Amino acid sequence: METIDEYFLRRMREDDAGAERPPDVLSPRERQELLACFEAQLLSRQTDFACRELQARGEAFYTIGSSGHESNAAVALALRPTDPALLHYRSGGFYAARAGQVPGTSPAQDILSGAMASTSDPISGGRHKVFGSVPLHVVPGTSTIASHLPRAFGLAYALDSGARPRADSPWPADAVVISSFGDASANHSTALGALNAAAYCAHRRIPLPILFLCEDNGLGISTRSPAGWVENLLRGIPGVDYFHGSGTEPRRLLRTAHEAAAVVRTERRPAVLHLETVRLMGHAGSDAEIAYRSRREIQAEYAKDPLLATARTLTRLGVLSPAEVLDRYEAVRALVADTAARIPRDHLDSASAVTAPLTRTAPDEVRRVSLRAASDRADVFRARLPEREPPRTLAQIINATLKDAMAAFPETLLFGEDVGRKGGVYGVTRGLRKAFGPDRVFDTLLDEQTVLGMALGSALAGFLPVPEIQYLAYLHNAEDQLRGEAASLRFFSDGQYENGMVVRIAGLAYQRGFGGHFHNDNSLAVLRDIPGLVLAVPSHPASAGGLLRHCLALARTEGRVCVFLEPIALYHQRDLFDGDAAWLAPYPAPTAWKTDDACALGRVRRVRDGRDLLLVTFGNGVRMSLRAAATLAGQGVDCAVLDLQWLSPLPEEELLTAAGEHTRVLVVDETRRSGGVAEQAVATLIDRGYRGRIARVSGTDSYIPLGPAADHVLLSEDDIVTAATALARHPAPDLRGDL
């Protein structure tokens, strides 16, 4: 079967046979744009060819190409190189065209070094082939199902926000966001959520300068998009202007792209450009396209090749002759081959090299930032400074800490469902909207993907986002925004892009009178296995403020994605035992914050001393363990209690140190037995050579039912007492010389 390479060469040679060159009637601008579009399309096509040749030799590892989609180069030429771009994986033409607008860049080098996983890759450093570049303002992502669209929405929202970002925000005031995606991905909830959010903003007349680019080749790998479906879907988005273009009509497409970009830039409202493309050479190198498409069908698509369409437009209008087109075609092929030959065949050579973007730390700077307080605190708190008030609950401490942080860091945004006027379901954000205004504290759509997407985008724009997920169980429909987008950004950009944020989530169990799975989710597994994500769980108001301040400092200083999981059942708790007010704590004045080093990442909190065994726990488990320890003390068993505080990464060194002072350790885990925190805690102790006795007690592998039935599957104080008593009965091992 004739290849697309052979087809292009044959058609241009046929055109060259006896053809006379017509007069050039184009304006200088249109001529320049058409030539730039052709050069970008040509370079993208030749890098596709080179990637497949390199892969066949075992030198490249990524062959999802852009062939047939190169008409997206026209969209790049209608925009400015300072407009942030979040691109589909077939946007090679766009990338090459943008690079052509920025002197000193080499799109062939960038694309090929990524496909070859070379450490010379300027964006990912050899971790993946992604379209990304700081000089080109292309934000990298590995999205295959439009999971980058919520981030693009959030960035567009932030660009025209009335709030003030950090001074180092990289984009001009009139920038627009461009985000491309495929026709099959248009059906995914992430795409639909972002498009719905754009329509919502248009309905409310909220500025949103974003151009969505749907590259429609009619296929999702082997599954066809029904005729007319994508157009009907995109045309039907209320308040979002619809534009249509085709890769077979480059002149008209350039005009349409300019029109769409102008609407978005000048009117600051969203638009979608529906671009008809064609997929050439299959989905990827391993895709046997002939298994689901006939040879005749595949070859019929060659006539829709946008590279051929642009070349023929140039020859028809007298800008180039067919022979000159062929000369350029082969010259670029040689250029790409030469570029590929010069790329170092060096790969990341150790686990530490691979994970370096996830493990880079700046603890001294984090500590300094965690101590920052606003000079006008008295005005913000209206002269009622929290450190002068009576001891506070966990919810009140979190509220005061957020208020201090928003005063100290004017770029902080706090948003989520019901956090604004209402102040949150549990009143944790009460009064913050009044203190800082609706531009900085606001309610969002009821869509967790959009909430997290706003955080992802606003962080890129120079803000410090603090989004709230109303309940832990509500995170699961949006968790890939943390896993695949937020936490991965530093990894796939080699630390050049960051989206530091603190995601507040109300969670865990033990609410009384308001239960059931969706309000009492006790599973943290989905958060604890995300590389680079930091997870903190406060247990007492005395340490909650310090933990939250350190999360905010990690986000702002190291670009960390932090999750601050707030135990709902402890929000308004006042007592350990009835009437003792032991679950209240005074709010520390800024002069005392330096003692919060005990809350820094990697530190544990020793809550109770004891000689017989150590209870290792967190969250609600701290309070239950202290109550259980009092019962055990009456039975002659003296227990120490350790609050882990940080669940990802687990504070292994301090856990080992504390365990080494005891001959018995019981891990008290309120999450489920499978995938729970205890699994890693116990494994860490064993792997690191702890020689004492170890046991664990946890919740049952079950969803949490409503009402009294929940008591049968949740960890209880009696469970802790029973497990600790059994462990204490075993003779203490002789660890002299080991501890």
N, C-alpha and C positions, 0 to 999 in steps of 0.2 A: 504494500500500500504506500502511495506517495506520502511523504512527510510534509508538514507545514513549511519546513525550510525549503524543500524541493519545489513545493507548490508556489511559494513566493518568488523564487528565482525564475521558474518557468514563466509565470505570468508577466514578470517585468521584462524578460527577454522577448516575449511575444509582443509586448507593447513597444519595445525598442525597434522592432523590425520595420524599417522604412518610415518611422513616425517623424513628423515635422514638429519642431518646438513652437508652441503657440506663444503669443506675446504675454508678458507678465503684466496683469492688470490689478494686482493686489496693492493695497496700501502698505507702506513700510511696516506698520505695526502688525497687520495681519500676516504679512510674509514672515516676519520675525517669529511670531507665535506659532505658525504652522511648522516652520523649520525646527523650532525648539521642541515642539510636540513630537515631530518625527524622530529627532535625535534621541529624545527620552524613551520613546516607544522602542526604537531600535536597540538601544543599550539594554533595556529591560529584557527584550526577546533574546538577545545574545547571551545574557547572563543565565537565562533559563536553559539555553542549549548547553552552556558550559557546566552548569550544576549537574545536569544529567550525565554528561561525559565524565565529570569528576567522580560522581557517585558510582558509575560503572567501574572506575579504577580504584574504588575504595577510599577516595580522598575527600568526598563530600557526603553529607548525612541528611540533607534536607532538600527535597525536590518538588515541593508544592510551588508551582510557578505562577507567573502572572500572564502567560501567553493567552491572548484573546481579551484580556482586561486592560490592555495598555492605553485604551482611550481615557482612563482616569488621569493620564498626564495632562489633559486639557483642563481638568479641575484644578490641578496644582498651579497651572499658569494663570488661572483666573483669581488666585489668592496671592497673599504675600507670604514670603518665607518666614515671617514672624507670627503667622497665624498657627496656633497649636494644632497639630494633626495627630489623630489616633486612628490607625489604619488597619484595614482588612489585610489578610495575608496574601492577597493577590494584587496589592497596590504598588507593584514594582515600577510601573510607569509613572505614577504619582511621585514616588520617591526619587526617581531619576530626574524628573522635571523640576522638582524642588531643588535638588542638588545643583542643577544647572543655573539656578538663580543665586547661588551662594558660592563665590569664588573660593578655591582651595579645597573643595570637597570632591570625593571620588565615589560615586554610587556603585560602580562595579567592584571596587575594593571592599566597600561596606557589605554589599550583598553576598559576594563570594566568600569573604572571610567568615561571615556568619554561617553560611551553608557548610563550610569546611570545619566549623567549630575551632577555628584558629584563635589563639590568644591575642592575635593582632586585631581581632574584631573590635572596632572602636566603641561599640555600644554594650555588648554583653560580655566581652572578654573571653569568648569561647564557650558560653553557656547555652546559647540557642541562637537560631537564625531568626531574628526579629527585625522589623522595620522600626528603627529608632535612631535618633541622633540629637544631641544637644544643640549643635550649631544650626541644624535644620528645623529645630523645634518640633520634632517628631517624637512623641511619647511612646515608648515601646510597650508592647503587650503581645501575648501569645494567643490571643483570642481566636477561637474557631466558631463560636456560637454567639457572637455579638456581646460577649460579657463586658466589653470595654465601653459600650454605649452609656450605661449609667454614669461612669466616670466622665465621659464626654459631656453629658448633660450637666453634671455637677460643676465641671470646669466652666462651662458657658454661663451657668447661674452665678458663679463666683466672680466672673470677669466684670459683670455689671452690678454686683452687690453694692448696697449702700454702706456696707461695713468696710473697714480699712485693713488691707492685708499688710504683711511685712514689706519693708521698702525694697527688698530684693526680688519682688515679683517680676518674672522675666518678660511679660507680655504688655504691649502698648494698650492704651485705653480703648482704642477702636478695634482691637483684635477680634477675630471670629474663630470659632472652633469648627474643624472639619473632622467628621468621623465616618469611615466607610465600613460597609458590611455587605454580606451576600444575600441573595434573594431567599435562600432556604433559611438563613438565620433570622430573616424578618419575622418568622413565625415563632421564634423563641421568646420565652417570657422576659428575658433581659432586654431584648430589642423592643418588645411591645411595651414594657414598663417605661423605658426611656422615651419612646415616642409618645406615650400617654402623658408622661410628666411634661414633655414639651408642649403638648396640647393644653394641659392644665395651666401652664404659665401663660400661654397665648390667651387663654380664656380670661385670666385674671390681669392681663396686660402687664405681666412681669417681664422685664427685658430678658431675652435669652438668645444671644447671638451664636446660633449653631446651624451648620449646614450638614444634614445627614446625606450621605451618598450611598445609595443602594445599587450595588453592581450586580445586575441581574443577568446571569448566563443560563437561567432556566433549569439548573440542576443543583441538587444537594447530594453530592457524590454520584449516586446512581438514580436518585429519586427525582422525578420531574416536578417542577412547580406547575400547577395547573394553569393553562392559558388564561391570562387576564387577572389572575388572583392577586399577584403582587401589585399591579397597578391599582386595582380596586382598593386594596388595603391601604396603600400609601396616599391615594387621592382622598380617602375617607377620613384622614386625621384632621379633626376640626382645628382651625386656626393655624395650621402649618401649611405654608405655600408649597404647591407641587410643581416641579419642573421635570421635563422629560428630555432625554437626549439619547443618541445612538452612536456607537463607535464607528458605524459605517458612514457617518456624516460629520467629519471633523470640523468643518467651518461652522456649521450650525451648532455643534456641541460647544465650541469655544464661545460663541455668542451667548448661548444659554447658560453656560457656567459663569460667565461674567455677570449676567443678569441676576442669577441666583445669589452670587456672592455679594452683589451690590445691595440687594434687598436685605440680606442678613446684616451686612455691615452698617448700612445707614439707618435702617428701621429697627435694628436690634431685636429681631423676631426670628423664630425658627423657620427653616425651609428644608424640603427634601428634594434631592435631585435623583430621579429614577433613570439610571444609565443602563441601556441595553448593551450587553456584552456577549461574548461567546467564550466557551472554555475549550482551549486547544491543548492537545497532548495529555488529556485525561486529568483526573483529580490530582494525582501525585505519581511519583515514579513507580510505585508499587501497584497502582490502580490498573487492572486489566480492563480497559474501557470496552474492548471488543466483547466482553462478557455480557454487556447490557445495551450496547449500541451496534447497529450494523455498520459495515465498512462504508456503505453508501451514505448513511446518516452522518458518520464522522467526517467524511470528505465534503459533504454538502456544507458543513459549517465553515470550511476554509474560505468560502466566498464572503463571510462576514468578518474576516480578519481585519481588525482596526489598523494594523500596521500597513497592510496592503491598501486600505482605504485612504490613509493619509498620504502614502507614497503616490497613489494615482491622482489624488487631489493636487499634489505638488506638480506632477508632470502635466496634468490637464491644464493647469493655470500657468504653465511656463516657468515655474520657479526652478525646477530641476528637470533634467532629461531622464528617461529611464536608465540610460547608461550611468548617469551620475548617481542615481539612486542605488544601483548595483555596486558602484564603487564605494559608496558610503557604507552599504551593508557589509561588504567584505572588510572594509577598514575597521569598522567597529568590532567585527568578529575577531580580527587580529588583535585589536586593543584589549578586548576582554580576555583572550587567550594569554596574552602577555601579562596582564594583571594577575590572572590565576597562577601563572608560573612563578610570580614573584611573592606570592603570599606565603608566609612561613607555615610549615606543617607542624607547628607547635601546638600541643593541647594541654589543658589543665592537667597537672600531674599528681595531684594529691587531693584528699578530701578537704583538707584545710584551704587549699587554693580554690576549690569549687565553692565552698561555703563562706569565703572571706567577706562578701558583701553583707551576709547575714550576721556575722560575728564581730564586725568592727564596733568598737565601743569608745566612748569618751567620758569615762566616769567622773573626772574632775570637772568637766564642763557641765555634765548632768547635775552634779551636786550644786554647782554655782547657780544654775538656772532654777533649781528646785527651791532655792532660798530667796528668790526674787519676790519682793512685795511692792505694791504701788505706793507712791509717796502721798497720794490723796485717799488713802484707805478710810480715813475718818469721814470724808465726804461720801464715799461709796456706801459705807455702812451707816450713814446719817448719824454719826457720833455714837452709835451703839455698837462699839467694837465687840466682836464675839468673844474675845478673850476676857472681857469684863462681865460677861453674862454667866448665869449659872451653868453647871455641867449639862452637856447636851447628848442627845441620842445619836445613833449612827447616821440617820437621815439628816439631822441638823448639822452634824459635822461636815458631811459631804456637801451640803448646801453652802455653808460658809466657806469651805475650801474652793468650791467653784466660783463663788463671788470674788474671793481674793485673787484667784487665777485670772478671771476675766478683767479685773482691774489692773493686774500686773502685766498682762499680755493683751493689748487692744485688738490683736488679730484673732483672738479666740472666738469661735462661733459655737453656740450650743443649740441643737435642734433635734427634732424627733416628733413622734405622735403625742400630742397633748402636753408637751413640755412648756409651752408658752403661757397662754392666759391661765390655764388650769394649774400649771406648776407641776405636772406629772401626776400619774395615778396615785402615787403615795406622797405627793407634796415635796419631793426632793428638790425640785427646781423652782419652788414657789418664790416669787418676788424677783427673780433674776431678769425677767423680761422688763419689769418696771424699772429696774436699776440700769439696764444697759440698752434697752430699746429693741424694737422688732426687727431691726437689721441684723442683730447679733444673737437674739434668742427668739426662735420662731418654730411654729408648727409645720409639719410636712404632710405630704400625702400619706395615706395609709398603705405604704408599700416599702418593705424593708430593703429591697434592692435599690430603690430610689434614695432612701435615707443614707445607705452606705455609699451609693454613687455620688451623692452630694459631698460626702466627706472625702472621697477619693479625689474628686475634682477640685474642691476648695483647698485641699492641702497643696495640690500642684500650684494653685494660684497664690500661695503665700499665706494662707490662713492656718490656724491651729484648730481643726474641727474636733468637737466633742459631741458626736451623735449619740442618741439614746435608742436602744432597741427595747421596746416596752416590756417584753418578757423573753426569757431565754428560748422558750419553745418557738417564738416567732422568728428567731434567727435562721432557722434551718432552710427556709425557702430562699434565703439570700446568702448562705454561707460562702458560696463561691466568690462573692465580692471581696471577702477577706482572704480566702485561700488562693484563688486564681488571679486576683487583681491587686489587692492591697499589699499583702505580705510578699508577693513575688516581685514587686516593682524594683526594689533595691537589687534583687538577685539578677534580673534580666537586663538591668542597666549598669551593672557593675558599680552600684552606688551613686551613679550620676543623677538619677531621679529618685525622689523620695516622696512619700505621702504620709508623714507622721500624723497620727491621730490617736485619740483615746475614745474607744467605743464603750459607753456605759451600758450595761445590761442588768436589768433586774432579774434575778433568777434563784435557783435552788428551791428547796421545799420547806415544809413546816408552817405554811400559812394556815391559820385557823379560821374557819368559816368562809373560806374562799379558795377552793381547791381544784382538783382535777389536773390532768396532765399539762394543759396549756398554761397554767399559772403556777405549776409546781414541778417544773422540769429539773431533774437532778443529774443530767448527763453533760459532762464537759469534754467528752472525747473529741468532738468535732473541732474544738478550739485547741486542744493540747497537742495535736499532731500537725499543726501548720508551721512549717519551718520559719523561724524568725519572729513569730508572733509572741508577744509578752502577755501573760495572763496573771492578773493580781486579784486576790479575793480577800477583802477586809473581813474581820470578824468582830472588831470592837471599836468603838469611837475613839479610843486612845491612839490607835494606829491608822485609822482610815484616812485621816487627812495627810499623813506622811506618805502613805502608799499612793494616794491620788496625785500628790505633788510630784512624786518621782515618776509616775506614768506620764504626766504632762511634760516633765523635763526630758524624758526619754523620747517622746514624740517630737518635741521641738528641737532638740539638740542632735539626736541620732537618726531622726526620721523613722522612729519605730512605730509599728502598728501595735497598740496596746489595747487590751480588753480589761476593763475594770468591772468585775462581776460582783454585784451588790446583793447580798443575801436578804431577800424580801422579809423573811421572818424576823430579822434582827433590826430592821429599819427603825422601829419605834419601841424596841425592847428597852426596859429601864433597869430590870433587876436580874441578878443571877439567882437569888432566892427571894421570895416575896418580901418586898419592902426594903431591900438593902441598897438599892440604887447603884449596884455594882456594874451595870451595863450603861452607865453614863460616864462622860469624861469632859473635863474642861477643854476649850479650844485654845491651843497654844498660840501665844503672840509670835510674830515673825522673829523676834529676838531669840525665841526658843526653838525655831525650826531646825537649827543645826543639829539638834539631838535626834532629828528624824533620820539620821544615817542608819538607825536600827531598822528603818523601813526600806532601805535602798535595795535595788534588785540584787538577789542572791542572799539576802539576809533573812533569817528566821526570827521568831519572837518567842522567848522562853516565858511562858505564862505562869507556870507553877513548878516548884521544885519538889523532888521526891526521890527516894532511894531505891524502891523496889522494881519499878518498871517505868518506861517512858511511853506516853501516849502521843503519837504524831498525828496531827490533824489540821483542819483549816475550816473556815466559814462557820456554819452552824455547829460543826463538830467541836469547835473550841468551847462553846458554852455547854454543850452536852457532856464533853469530857470533864470539864471542871465540876459539873454537878455529879457526874459518875465518880470522880475522884473523891469527892466528899463522902459519898456512900462507901466507897472502898476503904477510905481511911477509918471508918467506923468498924470495918472488918479486919483492920490491922494491915492493910495493903497501902503503902505510901507511893503515890503516883506523881510523876512529873508530867507536865503538859507542854507540848511544843506546837506553835502555830507556824505552819509552813509559809503562809502569806502569798508567796509566788508559786504558782503551779506550772508555769511554763515561761522560761526554762525552770525546772525544779532546782531548788538551792541545794545541790548535792553535797557540796563541801561542808556546809554548816549542818546539814542533816547528819552526815557521817560523824562530825565532831560531837554533836549532841548525843547520838546513839552510842558513841564510844565511851560515854560516861555511865552507861547502864548495861546490865547483862540481859535485859529483856526489853523488847520493843513491840508495842501493839500499834499498828497503823489504823486509825479510826477514819473511815472514808464514807461520807454521806452520799457519794455517787454510787452508781451501780457496780456490781461485782465485776462484770465484764467491761473492759475498757475504762475502768475507774482509775483514780489517782493512786490507789494503793498498789496497783500492779507495778507502776514504775518505782514507787518508793521502796517496795520490798525488793524488786530486782536490783535497784541501785545498791542497797545494803549488801545483798548477796554478792553482786559483781565486784564490789569494792572491798570484799574480804571481812565484813562484819561477822564475828564469831559467836555472838550471843543468840538467844532464842528470838524468833520473829513470828508474829501472827498478824492477821488482819481481820477486820470486821467491817462490813459495808452494807449498802442497800441491796435489795433484791433486783435481779434482772427483770424489770417490769415497768410498764407505764404506771403512772400514779393515778389511782382511781379517786373518785369524789367521796368525801365524807370519811367516816371512821374506818372504812376499808383500807385507807392509805396507811394506817398504822401497821398493817401486816407486811408491807413491802419497804417501808422507810426504816432506816437505822434508828434505833432508840437508845435511851440511856441504859435501859435494862440490858440491851445487847452488849453495850460497852462493858458494863459491870460483869456480865457473864463471861465474856471473852477475856477480860483482864484477870478475873479470878482463876480461870483455867490456866492462863499463862503463868500466873504467880505461883500456882501449885507445883509447877515443874521445878526441880532443883536448879538453882542458878549454876550455869556452866562456870568452870574455873578458867578465867581469861587472864590470869596473871601473866604479864609479859605481852599480852595481845592488845590490851586497851591503853 
